[in-house]
Amino acid sequence: GFRPLIVYGPGRETGLTAGPSLACKAAAQGDDYVIPFSGDTDFIFVSDVAAAYAAAAVKERPGAHVYNVVGDLGTAEGFADEIMRAAPNAKVRADGPTLPIAPQIDPGTLREDYPDIPQTTIREGVAETVAHYRRGRNA
């Protein structure tokens, strides 16, 4: 089993924590956006999560295992700043309550058991997401 925190990136557009992805999309389209939460949390790029599932699908492991799939620890406010770095004309900010989840979680042995899972930084993931939506792709 995999438990990611805030998954963002192309195609991640529904649910309580879709704000970071929607903010990237809005910025790419020249629209303002407010990420509806604030504070510290773990952001993981959507393709890193997909890679974790793909790795688990082809590697046999005896027993039942559960992993926290972690990405890059940051703040919602810092995430908004990265969007404005990728889209300098964007007006994106974070405003709202902190999320009712621990901002940092222990990945356990995830990286040892699946060493090839990528770990995209917030800066890299935001740049890729904004570029994706600038190319006119909606999902």
N, C-alpha and C positions, 0 to 999 in steps of 0.2 A: 504494500500500500504506500502511496505517496501523498504527502500533505504539503503543498506549496502555500505560501502566504499570498502576497499580492502579485498575481500574474498579469503582465502587461505586454502589449505588442500588437501587431497586426491581427485583426480578427477577434480580439478580446474586448468586446463592446457591450456586454450585458452583465448585470449583477451589481451588487453593492460596491465592489472595489474596481469597477471598470473605469473609474475616473481618470487614472493616469493614461490609459489608452485613448479614451475619448478626448483628453486634453491634447495629446499628440495629433490626433486627427483634426481637431478644431484649429490648432496652430498651423498645420499644413494647409488648411483651407482659408486661412486668414481670419478666423473667428476667435473671439475671446472665450475663455473657459475658466471655471472655478472647480478645482478638484475638491470634492465634498468632504474631505477629511484632512486632518493635520497630524503632525507629529512623526515619530520614528516608526519605521516598519521595514520589513524585508521585501524588496522588489525583485521578482524573477522574470526574466524575459521568456516569452511564450515558447520560443523554439528550444530553450534549455529544458523546459518542462517536457516538451514533446520528445526531446532526445532521451530524457530519463525513462519515459515510458517505453520508447523503442529499445533502449538498452535492456530493460527488464524483460521485455518480450522475447529476447533471444538468448538470454543468459539464465541457465537453470541454477537455482539456489534452493537447497533443501530447506524445508520449514517455511514458516510464514514470517515475513519481515515487514516492518513499517518504517518509513524514512520521512523526515522533514526535508523537503527539497528547498534549499536556500539559494538565494541569489546574492544581491548586493544590499547591505543595510544602508538606509538613508532616511531622510525626512521627506514628507510630502512637499514641503516648501522647497527643499533642494531639488526634488524631482521637477517641480515647476521651473526652477532656475535653469535646469538642463534643457528643458523644452525651449525656453527663450534663447538659450545658447544655439540650439539647432535651428530655431526659427526666430531670428532677431526682431522681427516685427510683431511677434506674438504677444498677447497679453494674457498670461496664464498665471494663476495663483492658487494656493491651497487655503481653504478656509472651512472650518467645521470641527467637529469633535475629533479627538484621537480615537483610533480604532480600539474596540474592546478585546484586543488580542495582544499577547506579548510581542514586542517589536523584534526580538531576536530569539531564534529557536535553534536548538542543537541539531545539526544534521546527522548525528550519530556516525555510523560507518558508511554512509552513502558514497562518499568520494573514494573510499578504499574498495568498496564492493563494485562500484561503477566508475572507474577512474576517467573514462572518456567523456563523461557528461560535461558539456561546455559550461562556463560560468561567465556570462556576459555582464559587463559593468553597466550601471545606469546610463552613463554617458554614451556608451556604444549602442545600447538598446534603444534609447530615446532617439538618437541620430538615425538608426535604421528604421524605426517606426515612423518618424516624421517623413523620411525619404519615401517610404512605402506609400504613405497617404498623399504625398506630393505627386507621385506618379499616377494618381487618380484611381488607386485601388481602394475599394471599400471594405474588403475583408481579407 
